[in-house]
Amino acid sequence: MDRLNAMRVFVTVVDSGSLSAAADKLDMSRPVVTRYVAELEQWTGARLLHRTTRRLSLTAAGEELLPRCRQVLELAGDMQAAVRHPAEAPRGQLRITASTSFAQAQLADAMAEYVRLYPGVAVDLVLLDRAVNLVDERIDLAIRVAAEIDPNLIARRLTDCRSVVCASPAYLKEHGRPSSVEELAQRNCLTHSYFGRSLWNFTRKESGEPVSVAVGGNVSTNDAASLMYLARAGAGIAMLPTYLTCQLLQSGELVRLFANFEPQVVGMYAVYASRKHMPATLRTMLDFLAARFTDPPAWDIASQAGQDRG
């Protein structure tokens, strides 16, 4: 049995959703596709697919084998590329997920630069404002902002993710500028559904003392960019990542509050499932992102003038 082809057929069947669709995609007959799957099941000693007249689904063994088959096929592709094009950059597809706000503010420009450097790589950028299961959703790399990362995943820290508490000049003119962070408890605070929805954490810069303030308001959303637009429109006070607000702080469209208090700093990580058989596409992307998003990141340096006005 050609095990590599059997793995390729198995992966294509799963991705296509049926034996017939996989046969069309691979330009094989359905009996040949069926034989490859059966031979792979015989070799592994386990049934990999539940097959009925209406649907096809993975067994527990199939769920376990599928990501390993993908890794083997990716590695085989890298080996072929290395032999055929030893001086060329990596080739293949890379599925990356990130929040919508970070992708639009910073990652899109980074990806444009990456594909200019490595034109043989196709980036599939999946924008989601939630954590995903990398294996189940076939994600090669996730950009995550978090205080902690799941210990079952591999994470490369890229930089710190800092935030600012800010409001528009129009809001401050109408409602007045709060004199202390504790006053936020009486203000209309625009909150993120997943991060600090009811409690904002600070560190007092002079003493390092932690300060927490219970907050609330009439708008909450799971998208940081929407909070930014709401704050800019004068709807309330928001705590926003500096990667998103740097230009508005510079232009004065948003004003930073509480310069003597630092909102909680969390990490920005490149997260992936395994170090084993890491494809060249993923390795070069990790190195590229680490070199681009240094500490302090460019957006923090750019926003410093705007922050100083606060």
Buried (B, 14 or more C-beta within 10 A) or exposed (E): EEBEBBBBBBBBBBEBEBBEBBBEBBEBEBEEBBBBBBBBBEEBEBBBBEBEEEEBEBBEBBBBBBBEBBBBBBBBBBEEBBEEEEEEBBBBEBBBBBBBBBBBBBBBEBBEEBBEEBEBBEBEEBBBBEEBEBBEEBBBBBBBBBEEBEEEBBBBEBBBBBBBBBBBEEBBEEBEBBEEBEBBEEBBBBBBEBBBBEEBBBBBEEEEEEBEBEBBBEBBBBBBBBBBEBBBEBBBBBBBBBBBBBBBBBEEBBBBBBEEBBBBEBBBBBBBBBEEBBBBBBEBBBEBBBEBBEEBBBBBEBBEEBBEEB
